[in-house]
């Protein structure tokens, strides 16, 4: 049984519920209630508020929890962990995920018991209720704001900027809101995109048109079919008139403006369009969840034309044409053009006299722009795939440049590991000596509370305590470096293993297996018309 003890105090005072007192009470509780205790792991944060969890020792404790370094976490009181119910609930969820019990002595909150688990669930329910209440309130506010047609913030769509408006509300107070304001030059591009799509009836051809005519996004990059489709399907460009009103009603959208406002003078605002989560790309919600309202900005595209574009896109989607993908190509997705940086895609050629399907890699930008933006020479895919395989196999042999680099890296990693371990041991010793010195000074202070020297003793205690705080931060930093160094060591062994398996398996693997094996060791490959440049994971670029 490994017991973790967490203690926190906003500042050192030398009396009352000090860090040392918290730890001792937690140890006494653990010794009474748990058997076979092998070790106590102590985490101390002094000088940190309980309002958030941005504390060095707390972070280290949660990191150790994920590594399952302890079975039970004990604290003196719940607010030592956090005063924020959402943070506390997250802590409980993380501990539960790693089968770690949680005990708070003062509140008798012990998740190793049925009553303690019930308390945990109650806390989780309250946290969930808080989140759901906030989400519901946000949606209610959104519904109310939708009726005003204002811009609620974020990245403005192409063709518009955000403009502040001042108005007087019903109670006579001055308020401000934001609306979309047209950007003349960008609006011209939007109108051209709609016009050309109605002519071409193809996102692929529209993409080629934009590339050939140097029509770029507001960020200065070429329009992709995805970006063009976003513009063509965004209601913000449509005029609020009878055609758009009927379209939204017929297709199940929630319309929060009266039909009388769809009079052909303003544009349309669509709220609640995307699902937004941290660290993931936004996803479109089902149209039935969108909130449609008449905006305060002018409409750009007539409703009849906008609706026609939606129907064309829907029709094309139902009969979408996909290029034949070459099932034999191994480098699609990692091979790039050395001229423009675009991916090189496989394109089928003829079947040769031996019955082998010949294919070529062609620059994507070259194909899309009909050679206007790039004219990189095609490369025969069958030969290139085999060349890459042969070159990677050479790297796996003893004495190759890669094996020499791996051995050099291994020596550096071992040297760094020894240095870090020595520094960590030294800092741990200093922390332990300072803790002993503080304990001795506290005893001295208790024996002579009325002494004139007491203020100097307290100053020494504070100095040693501040030094320990700095040392613990340094210790956390060194331990993170040590863990990173250990990962590098693991990665070297993985690279060695993968390279050995590559040479043994590649010749007898099927196409999918070959493709996966290549991707396991290669970062990217570039073709400059004459040579290829293979960039390996964990190795320098090598020209072939």
N, C-alpha and C positions, 0 to 999 in steps of 0.2 A: 504494500500500500504506500503510495507516494502522495503526500498531502501538500497542496499549494496554499500559501497564506498571503492574502493581499491586504496591504494597509495603506492608508492615504491620510494626509493632514495638510491643510492649506498652508500652514507655516509652523516652524518649530517654536514651541513655548517652554518646553522643559517641565511641564506639569499637565495634569489631567489625562485625557485619553491620548497620550503620546504614541508615536509609532511603536516604541518598545512595548508599551502596555497592551496595545492592540494585538501585537504578535504573541505575547505571553498568554493572553486570554484565549486566543485562537488555539494555541498549542495545548493548553489545559483542556479545552473542550474536545479537541481531537483525541487526546489520550484517553479521555473518559468514554468516548463513543465509538472509536474505531480500533480494531485489532491489527496486529502485525504491521505497524507503521515502520517503514524502512527509512524514510527521509522526509524532512520538511523543506520545501522549496519556498524561499521568502522573496516577495516582490514588494518594494517600498517606494511610494511616490510622495515626497514632501514638497510643499510649495506649489501644489497643483489643485485647481478647483474641481469640484465634482460636477460642474455644469456641462462638461464634455469629456470625451475619452481620449483626448490628445495628450497622453501621458506616456513617457518612455517605458516605465516598468509595466504599465498596463498593456502596452503593445507587445512587449516581450512575453508577458504572461499568455496573451491570446495566441501568439505564435507558437509557444510551447504547448498550448492546449491542442492546437491542430496536429502537433507532433506526438500527442498523447504522452507527455512526460509526467503527468500526474493523474490521479484517479478522482480526487476530491478538491474542490476549491472552497476555502473557508475565509470569511471576513467577519469583522467585529459587528458591523452594522451595514444595512443595505446602502445607505447614502455614501459609504466609503467607496463603493463600486461606481455608482452614478446617481445623480438626481433626476436624470432624464428617463422616463419610462420606455421610450422607444429604444434608447441605447441599452437599457437593462434587459429588455425583451430580446434584443439581438444577442446579448451575451448568453442568456439562458438557452436560446436556440442553438448557438455555436457549441456550448457545453454539452447539450443534449445530443447533438450530432456526433460528438466524440465520446459519448458514454461517460461523461464526467459529472459527478454530483456537485451540488452547490449548497453551502451552508452559511446562513447569517445568524450569528449567536444571539444578538439582541432581539430580533424578531422571531427567532426559532423557525427560520425558513430553511428547510433541509430537504432537498429533492431526492435524497436517498430513502425518504419515507413517503408513504401514500399521501399524508396530509401536505407534505412539502411539495409533492408533484401537483397536487390540486391547486396549491397557491401559485405555482408556476403557470398552470393553465389559466388561472384567473388573471394573472398579470398579462399573459399573452392576449387574452380576450380583450382586455381594456386597451392594450396597444393597438390591436386590430380594429377595435371600435373607433379609436381615435383616427386611424388612417382612413377608414371608410367614411367617417363623418366629414373629414377634410375633403376627401374626393367628391362626396356628394355636394358639399358646399361650393366647391370649385365649379362643378357642373351647373348648379343652380345659378351661380354668378355668370357663367358663360352664356346660359340661356337668356339672361336679362341683358347682358352686354350685346348679344347677337342682334337683338331687336334694334340696337342703335346703329349697326353697320360700321362700327369703329374698327380700327386696326389694333389688335391686342398685343403687338410686339413680336419680336423674332426677326429672322432674315426675310427681308421684303422680296416679293417675286420680281422676276425680270420685268423691267418697264416701269417700276414704281419705287418711290422713296416714301419714308414716313414723315408726315407733317403734323405739327402740333396745332390744335385748335382750342381757343378759349371760349367758354359759353357760360351763361347764367342759368343755374338750375331753378326748379320750381320754388325753392325756398329763398331765392335771391342771392345765393352764394356763387362766387366765381369758381368754375371748375375747368379742367382741361381734359381733352381726349386727343387721340391721334387718328389720322385718316391717311389713306394711300394717296400720294400725289404723283401724277404721271411724269416720267422722264422722257422727253421728246425723242431723243435718238434711239433709246431702247424700245420705245413703243413702235417705231418704224420697223425694227427687226422682228418684233412679235407679229405685226401685221403681215410682214413678208413671209414668215414661217407658216401662218395660217393660209395665205394665198397660194404658196407653192404646194402645200400639202393637198389642198383642194384640187390643184392641177395634176399632181403626180400620183396621188392616192397610194403613197408608199413611204414609210418611215425610212427605209434603206436608201431610196432615191433622194429623199429630203436631206438625209445625213450627207450624202455625196455632194449635193448641191451646196450645202453650207460649207463643206470643206473646200470645194473648188473655188468658192467665192469669198473665202477667208472670213466667213461670218462666225464669230466666236461668242462664247458666253460672257457674262459680265466679269468673270474671273480670268478671261483671256485664254481659255482653252477651247478646243474643238467641240462642237455639239455632238453628243452621242445620241443614238436613237432613244435611249431612256430619258435623257434630258429634254429632247424634243417632244416626246410623248407627254411628259409632265406639263409642259407649256400648253400643248394642244388639249389636254383634259382638265386644266385648271379653270374652275368657274369664275375666277377673279377677272378674266378678260372678257367674259360674256356680258352683253347688255341685258339688264333686267327688263324683259318685255314678255309679251304673251307666249312666245315660242319657248323661252327658257322656263317660264312658270309651268307650262304644261309638261315639259320634259321632266322637271324635277318631281312633280306630282305623280306622273305616270310611272316613274322609276323608283318610287318609294323613299325619296329623300324627305327629311323633316324640314319644312319651310316655315320660318318664323317671322315672315313679313306678310302683311296683307296683300292680297292679289292686286289691290288698287295701286300699290307702290311699284308694281312691275309695269311701268309706263314708258319705258324706253329711254329714260334720261340718265340713269345711274348704272354702275356695275354691280357685281354680285360678290358677297363675302361668304366663304365656306369655313366653318369652324369645326373643331373636333375631327379633323380629317385623318390624323395619324396617331399611331400608338408609339409613344416615345419612352424609351428606357435607356438607362445609362449603359455605355459600352456596346450598344447594338444600334444598327441602322434603323431609321424610322420605317414603320410599316403602315400601309394605308388601311384604315378601318373599312368595314362594309359601308357602302353609300347610305344604308338605312340609318347609320349612326351619325352621319354628317349633319351639321346644323347650317341651313341655307338662309341667308338674309340679304336684303338689298343694302349695298354699301353706300358710302359717301363719296366714292370716286367715280369718274365717268366710265361708262362701258367702252370697250375697245373694239370688240367683234360683235356684229349684229347677232341677235339670238338665233335667227334662222340658219346662219352660217355655222355658228358654234355647235348647234344641235346636229347639223349635217356632218361636221367633223367627228362628233362622238359616235354617230352611227357608222361612219366609215371605219373608224378605229375598231369598233366592236365587230364589224363584219370581217375585217382583215385578221383580227385575232382568231376568229372561228375557223379560218382557212389558212392559218399562218404557215408560211413556207419556211422550212429549215434547210440550210445548206447541208449537203451530205458530209458527215464528219468521217475522216479517214481513220478507220479502226486500227490501221497498222502503224500510224505515226506515234513516235515515242516522246517527241520534244515539244509538242503543242502545250503552251502555257508557261514554258521556261525559255523558249528561244525568242530573242528580240532582234529587231533590225538595228544594226550599228550606226545607221544614218539618222533615223528619226526617233528611235527608241520604242516604236510600236511592236506589238507581238507579231511574230510570223506564223501564219496559219497554214495548215496542209491543204493542198489543192490536188485533186486527182488528175493523173495523166493517162496515157494508154497502158494497156497490158503488153509487156514485152514478149519476145519470141520464146522465152522460157516459161511464159504463163504467169509471171510476177506482176502484180499491180504496181506500176510506177506512180510516184507522187512527188510533188515539189512543195517546198515551204515558200510562201509569198508574203511580203510585208502587208499588214492589214491596212495601213494608211495608203500605200501604193494602190491597193485594190479599190478602196473606198473613194479615193480622189481621182481614179482613172489615170494614174501616173503623174498627176499634176503636182502633188505635194511631196512625193518621194518616188524614186525610180530605182530602188535597190534591186540588184540582180537576184533572181530566184536561185534557190539551191536545191539540188536533187535530194529528196528526203531519205530515200532508201540508203544512199551512201553516207549521208550525214549521221543518221541514227547509228549505223555500224561503227563509224569513226569515233563517235562519242563513247560508245561502249568499250572499244579497244583502248582508248586513252584513259578511261577511268580504271580499267583492269590493270594497266601499267602502274597506276598510283598505289595499288594495293600491295605491290610486290616490295619485299624488303630491300632497302637501299634507295627507294624512290624519294623524290623531293618531299612528298607528303609524309612518308614514314619518318624522315629526318626531322621535319618540322614538329611532328607529334612527339618525338623523343625529346626534342629541345623544350617544348612546352611542358612536358611532364617533369623535367628537372626544375624548371622555373616554379611550377606549381608546388612541388614538394618543398622547395626553399621558402616560398611565401608561407606555406602551411606551418613550417617550423617557427618562422619569425612571429606569425600571428599568435600561435599557441603560447609562445614564451611571453608575449606582451599581455595576453589574457591572464595567464597565471600570475604575472607581476601585479596587474591591476586588482585581481581578486585578493591577493595577499595584502595590498595597501588598504583595500576596503575593510577587510577583516581586522587589520591592525587599528584602523581608525575607529571601528565599532567598539573594539576593546577599550581604546583610549577614552571614547565618549562615556562608556559604562563606568570606568574608573573615575572620571571627572564628575559624573552624576552622583556617585557615591560620596565623593569628597564634598560636593555641594550640599548633600543631605546631612553630612556630619557637622558642617559649620555654616548653617544658613544665615547666621547673623554676622559672619565674617566680612571684613572689608574686601577680602579677595574674591567674594562670590561673583561680583560683576565681571571680573577677569576670567573666572572659570566659565561663566556663561558665554563670554566672548569666544573662548577657546572651543567650547562645545559647538557654537554656531559655525566657527571657521572649519572645524573638522567635518561637520554635517554638510556644509556647502561643498567642501572638497569631495566628500563621498558622492554627492549629487552629480558633480562633474565627472567623477571617475565612473559612475554607473552609466552615464550617457556615453562616455568613451568606450566602456565595456560593451554596451549594446551595439555601437558602431563597429567595433572589432569583431564581435560575434557574427554580425551580418556579413562582414568581409570574409570571415572564415567559412561561413556557409556558402557564399558565392564561390569561393576558391574550391570548396569541396565539390560543388556542382561542375566546375570546370574540369576537375579530375574525373568525375563520372562521365562527362561528355567525351573526354579523350578516349576512355575505355569503350564508350558506345561507338565513336568514330572508327576505332580499330576493329571492333566487332563487325560493324556494318560493312566496312571495306572488304574484310575477309569473306563475309557472306556474299557480297556482290560478286566477287571473282568466282566463287564456287557455284552460285545459283544462276547467274545471268544467262548463260548459254542455253540452259534447259528450261527457262521460264517462258510462260506464254506472254502475249502482248501486254496485258494488264499488269502482270507481275513485273515485267521489264520496265514498264512506265513508272510503277511505284518504286522500284529499286533505284532507278535513276534520280527520281525526286527526293529520295532519302539521303543522297549525297551531294546533289547539285543544287546550287542556289539559282544561277541563271546562266544562259549561254547567249552570246551575241555573234552575229554574222555581219562582216563588213564588205562582203562581195568577193573576198579572196580567202580570208581565214576565219576561224571561229575562236572565240575566247570563252573558255569554260571557267566559271567561278564556283569553286567548291564551298560547301559549308565548312567553316573553320579553317580554310586555307586561302592563300593568296591567289589572284587571277593568274591563269596560265594560258599563254597563247599557243594555239595549235595550228 
